Amino acid sequence: MADFTVSLSELRRLKKKLEDSEKQLEEALRRMLETGPKNLGKRSLDKACEDFHDDWEHGLKETKKRLKTLNEALPAIIKAYEETEDGIQEGFKKAGGKK
């Protein structure tokens, strides 16, 4: 039988890392707007840079949306695991005759 455990401290660390990642993505998007493709001289190269910029920006925005969703959901997930853990501990206390 598989062992399933959840570390609440790891979930809290994950939430912090995701929050930091969201801030870093925001900074990357801001910097991309500031830089943009430059006139490199050859139109095909400029076009390739513009296309890359657009694709990269789109990818960062999509990643940021998913991070935001995770960041919004994690507090409820952590709370549910905490309540489950508390319930299990309380059940063991009652089963052992301790109150």
C-alpha positions as CSV (number, residue, x, y, z in Angstrom):
1,M,0.0,0.0,0.0
2,A,1.3,3.5,-0.9
3,D,2.2,5.9,1.8
4,F,0.6,9.3,1.5
5,T,1.8,12.2,3.6
6,V,1.6,15.9,3.3
7,S,4.0,18.2,4.9
8,L,2.2,21.4,5.9
9,S,5.5,23.2,6.3
10,E,6.4,22.2,2.7
11,L,3.0,23.5,1.5
12,R,3.7,26.8,3.2
13,R,7.1,27.0,1.6
14,L,5.6,26.2,-1.8
15,K,3.1,29.1,-1.3
16,K,6.0,31.5,-0.5
17,K,8.0,30.3,-3.6
18,L,4.9,30.7,-5.8
19,E,4.3,34.2,-4.5
20,D,8.0,35.1,-5.2
21,S,7.7,33.5,-8.7
22,E,4.7,35.6,-9.4
23,K,6.6,38.8,-8.5
24,Q,9.6,37.7,-10.6
25,L,7.3,37.1,-13.6
26,E,5.8,40.5,-13.1
27,E,9.3,42.1,-13.1
28,A,10.2,40.1,-16.3
29,L,7.1,41.3,-18.1
30,R,7.8,44.9,-17.1
31,R,11.4,44.6,-18.3
32,M,10.3,43.1,-21.6
33,L,8.0,46.1,-22.2
34,E,11.0,48.4,-21.6
35,T,13.4,46.6,-24.0
36,G,11.4,45.3,-26.9
37,P,13.1,44.3,-30.2
38,K,15.6,46.8,-31.5
39,N,16.3,47.7,-35.1
40,L,19.1,45.2,-35.8
41,G,19.4,46.2,-39.4
42,K,17.9,43.3,-41.2
43,R,14.1,43.1,-41.4
44,S,14.0,39.3,-41.1
45,L,16.0,39.5,-37.9
46,D,13.9,42.3,-36.5
47,K,10.8,40.2,-37.3
48,A,12.2,37.1,-35.6
49,C,13.0,39.2,-32.5
50,E,9.4,40.6,-32.5
51,D,7.9,37.1,-32.9
52,F,10.1,35.8,-30.1
53,H,9.2,38.7,-27.9
54,D,5.5,38.2,-28.5
55,D,5.7,34.4,-27.8
56,W,7.8,34.9,-24.7
57,E,5.5,37.6,-23.4
58,H,2.4,35.4,-24.0
59,G,4.1,32.5,-22.2
60,L,5.0,34.6,-19.2
61,K,1.4,36.0,-19.0
62,E,0.0,32.5,-19.1
63,T,2.4,31.2,-16.5
64,K,1.6,34.2,-14.3
65,K,-2.2,33.4,-14.6
66,R,-1.5,29.8,-13.5
67,L,0.7,30.9,-10.6
68,K,-2.1,33.3,-9.5
69,T,-4.6,30.5,-9.5
70,L,-2.3,28.3,-7.4
71,N,-1.6,31.2,-5.0
72,E,-5.3,31.8,-4.5
73,A,-6.0,28.0,-4.0
74,L,-3.1,27.1,-1.7
75,P,-4.5,28.8,1.5
76,A,-7.7,26.7,1.3
77,I,-5.7,23.6,0.6
78,I,-3.4,24.2,3.5
79,K,-6.4,24.9,5.8
80,A,-8.1,21.7,4.7
81,Y,-5.0,19.6,5.4
82,E,-4.6,21.3,8.8
83,E,-8.2,20.6,9.7
84,T,-7.8,17.0,8.5
85,E,-4.6,16.6,10.6
86,D,-6.3,18.1,13.6
87,G,-9.3,15.7,13.1
88,I,-7.1,12.7,12.9
89,Q,-5.2,13.6,16.0
90,E,-8.5,14.2,17.9
91,G,-9.7,10.8,16.7
92,F,-6.6,9.1,18.0
93,K,-7.0,10.9,21.3
94,K,-10.6,9.7,21.6
95,A,-9.8,6.2,20.5
96,G,-7.0,6.1,23.1
97,G,-9.3,7.3,25.8
98,K,-7.6,10.7,26.2
99,K,-9.7,13.8,26.2
